[in-house]
C-alpha cells in the first residue's frame, strides 16, 4: 500500500513519462532533428551580405566625351586649369554605391543590359565582352559585371550642350528589374549634368544632402536575408515542437491514458502543469538551440532573447493544448495545427519582405514577439526598446495559454 | 463492526436527459467480491466512474473506505486500483516502465513491478513495449497496473471481456488472490459464468437500477427452477425431457425415466444467473 505522495513527486513522474513518450515518438523526433538541421543549413546558405551598389553603364567612354568637350570649352575661353579639371571628371565620384562601366558603343551597352552579351572585368581592369551563344569562352581571371542601367550619350554631347544646341538626345537604357525610381533618378542625373555643362543654374536650390534618411541610416549596413531569417527560423522550431506536443497530448487523450493517470493521486492540475512545463521546455530549448547555432546571442541580448522565446514557447504550448485536445487523429491534428499555427507564423514571414507589416499582421498574437526578436537580433535593441512588445506579447500569452489550459482541462475531464 | 470498503446510497447519474444510474445502493466489504452483472449500457461503467472520482454524482452519496467520493480526491485515489474496460496503456513504454510510472504516481519508491508482472505471467516480457503485446497480454497488463499499489479497493471493469479461456482463468486467479489479501472488489461484467465463479455476491443492474442483489446461490434458489434433464433414445433420434424438481410427481417421473431401457443420460440442472437475469429484466446479458 502506498503512503501520501507529494505533488513534486507526481510532477517528476509525469515529466519523466513525457520525456520517455517524446523520445519514443520517432516521427516527431525525426521532424525535430530534420528541422534543426534544415533551419541551420538554410541560415548559413543564404547570403549574409546585401548587394547595395548600382552599376551604371555609359557609352561612349567618359574620356571620349570629355576630349570632345575640351576643344569646345577652349574655344569658349576656358583656362588650361579648368580644362585639366574637366579631364579628371569622374561621373561616379561622390555617388555612394554607384559603379561605372564604360562601353565603346551603344549597341554593346544595350546588349549587355539586355543580357545577350556578358561583360567581364579582368584582373587588369579591362572590360571583356563575351557572346555566350556564339560559344565564346569565359575570360580567365575575370569577374562578371552585371549592368543594371546605362546612358547612351552622343559623342558630341558636351560640346552640343555647352554651345546650346537644340534637340540633343540622350537615351537611358534600363534592365526590367531596375525600379522606376532609379530610372527616374538617372534621367534627372543626365538633365542636371546637361544644365551644368550649359552653364545654367538649376531652377531650385538643392540641399547639401539630397537624400534624408529617417531613422537609422543603414547605407552600407543593410539587413541581410540571413539576418531576416533568424526570427522565422526560431519560430519554425517552435512550430515543430507545437506539433510534437500536440501529438503527445492527442495520443494521451485518444488512448485515454490520461484517465488512468487521473484515478491515481495525480490531479488534473498536475497533468496540465506537467504538459506546460514539458511543452514549454521542449519548445524553448529547441528555439534557443536554433538561436545559438545561428549566432544570435550576445552578452547583451541573451536575456532579452530568453524572455522572447519563453513567451513564444508558452504561447505555442497553449496552442498545442488546443490542437491536442481537438485532433481526433493524425490528420485532424495536422489540420488544427495548421489552422492555429499558420496565422502565428505570418509575422515571421513578413519580416522577410521590405516595408512595414500590414495592420492585420500587427494584430496577430506573435507580432510583438517577432518585433522584439527582430529588434534584438538585428537592431541591437535594449530593454527600453522592447518592453512594450513584451507586455503585449504577455497579454496575448495569457489569452492563448489560458484558452489552451481551459480546452484541455475540459477535454480530459469529459473523458 | 467492519466498515464497508465501498458504501453507496441512492446514487444517481445522468448524461443530459439520459438517466444512466438510478438510486443505486450497495455495500462491498473488505475481502469481498461484488459482481455487477448487467448488459452493455446498464450503468456499470458509469457507477465505477462516479466511485473512482472521475465524475461527481448527480444525487446520492458514495463512500470509499469511509471517505466521501465522487470528486478528484488523492487520499481516496491512493487506496484504489482501477482496471478500465478500454486498454489505456502507454503503448510506447515497456511493461515495466508502465508499472513503474504508475507506482511513482502513488509515491511507491521501490515498486515491486517485476513481481506484479510475474503474477500475471508477463515477467518474461517486462522490457518489451506494450504495443507489441497481444490483446490478452494487454489485459493482463491492465490488471497488473490496477494491483501495483496493493489497493484496498479494486474496481475491475469487464476484466476478461473477449479473452481466451486460459487468459481469463489467469486473471480470475489474480482477482481472487487480491480479495484474499483483503481488497474489496467491485467487478463489472456481462459474463454470468465469471460473475458466478468469482463473486461473493452478485448485483443485477439493468437500465441504471439494481434489480437484485444477493449471493449467486440465494439468487438461484429464490428465482431459479431446479430440474432434471434426461436424454432418451427415440428410434434413430434422441429425445430430451426436463422434469421440474419442485412438482409433486417429480420423484415418480424420475424413477420412470431411470427404469426406461431408452435412457441415455440423466443430469440435475439449476438455473443460471443469465436465466435469472432474463426472468427479472426480460432481457439478456449480451445486449
HADDOCK unambig.tbl for C-alpha pairs under 7 A between the chains (distance, minus, plus):
assign (segid A and resid 1 and name CA) (segid B and resid 149 and name CA) 5.30 0.50 0.50
assign (segid A and resid 1 and name CA) (segid B and resid 150 and name CA) 4.89 0.50 0.50
assign (segid A and resid 1 and name CA) (segid B and resid 151 and name CA) 6.19 0.50 0.50
assign (segid A and resid 2 and name CA) (segid B and resid 78 and name CA) 6.60 0.50 0.50
assign (segid A and resid 2 and name CA) (segid B and resid 106 and name CA) 5.98 0.50 0.50
assign (segid A and resid 2 and name CA) (segid B and resid 107 and name CA) 6.36 0.50 0.50
assign (segid A and resid 2 and name CA) (segid B and resid 108 and name CA) 5.90 0.50 0.50
assign (segid A and resid 2 and name CA) (segid B and resid 149 and name CA) 5.94 0.50 0.50
assign (segid A and resid 3 and name CA) (segid B and resid 107 and name CA) 6.69 0.50 0.50
assign (segid A and resid 4 and name CA) (segid B and resid 107 and name CA) 6.83 0.50 0.50
assign (segid A and resid 5 and name CA) (segid B and resid 106 and name CA) 6.22 0.50 0.50
assign (segid A and resid 5 and name CA) (segid B and resid 107 and name CA) 4.68 0.50 0.50
assign (segid A and resid 9 and name CA) (segid B and resid 107 and name CA) 6.98 0.50 0.50
assign (segid A and resid 10 and name CA) (segid B and resid 104 and name CA) 6.99 0.50 0.50
assign (segid A and resid 10 and name CA) (segid B and resid 105 and name CA) 5.21 0.50 0.50
assign (segid A and resid 13 and name CA) (segid B and resid 101 and name CA) 6.38 0.50 0.50
assign (segid A and resid 13 and name CA) (segid B and resid 104 and name CA) 6.06 0.50 0.50
assign (segid A and resid 13 and name CA) (segid B and resid 105 and name CA) 6.43 0.50 0.50
assign (segid A and resid 17 and name CA) (segid B and resid 101 and name CA) 6.95 0.50 0.50
assign (segid A and resid 21 and name CA) (segid B and resid 92 and name CA) 6.56 0.50 0.50
assign (segid A and resid 24 and name CA) (segid B and resid 92 and name CA) 6.38 0.50 0.50
assign (segid A and resid 255 and name CA) (segid B and resid 88 and name CA) 5.59 0.50 0.50
assign (segid A and resid 256 and name CA) (segid B and resid 88 and name CA) 5.51 0.50 0.50
assign (segid A and resid 257 and name CA) (segid B and resid 88 and name CA) 4.80 0.50 0.50
assign (segid A and resid 257 and name CA) (segid B and resid 89 and name CA) 5.95 0.50 0.50
assign (segid A and resid 257 and name CA) (segid B and resid 90 and name CA) 6.66 0.50 0.50
assign (segid A and resid 260 and name CA) (segid B and resid 88 and name CA) 6.90 0.50 0.50
assign (segid A and resid 263 and name CA) (segid B and resid 52 and name CA) 6.37 0.50 0.50
assign (segid A and resid 263 and name CA) (segid B and resid 77 and name CA) 5.86 0.50 0.50
assign (segid A and resid 264 and name CA) (segid B and resid 74 and name CA) 6.86 0.50 0.50
assign (segid A and resid 264 and name CA) (segid B and resid 77 and name CA) 5.04 0.50 0.50
assign (segid A and resid 264 and name CA) (segid B and resid 78 and name CA) 6.03 0.50 0.50
assign (segid A and resid 264 and name CA) (segid B and resid 105 and name CA) 6.56 0.50 0.50
assign (segid A and resid 264 and name CA) (segid B and resid 106 and name CA) 6.59 0.50 0.50
assign (segid A and resid 265 and name CA) (segid B and resid 74 and name CA) 4.03 0.50 0.50
assign (segid A and resid 265 and name CA) (segid B and resid 75 and name CA) 6.94 0.50 0.50
assign (segid A and resid 265 and name CA) (segid B and resid 77 and name CA) 5.26 0.50 0.50
assign (segid A and resid 265 and name CA) (segid B and resid 78 and name CA) 5.45 0.50 0.50
assign (segid A and resid 265 and name CA) (segid B and resid 105 and name CA) 6.52 0.50 0.50
assign (segid A and resid 265 and name CA) (segid B and resid 106 and name CA) 6.26 0.50 0.50
assign (segid A and resid 266 and name CA) (segid B and resid 74 and name CA) 6.83 0.50 0.50
assign (segid A and resid 266 and name CA) (segid B and resid 105 and name CA) 6.45 0.50 0.50
assign (segid A and resid 267 and name CA) (segid B and resid 72 and name CA) 6.77 0.50 0.50
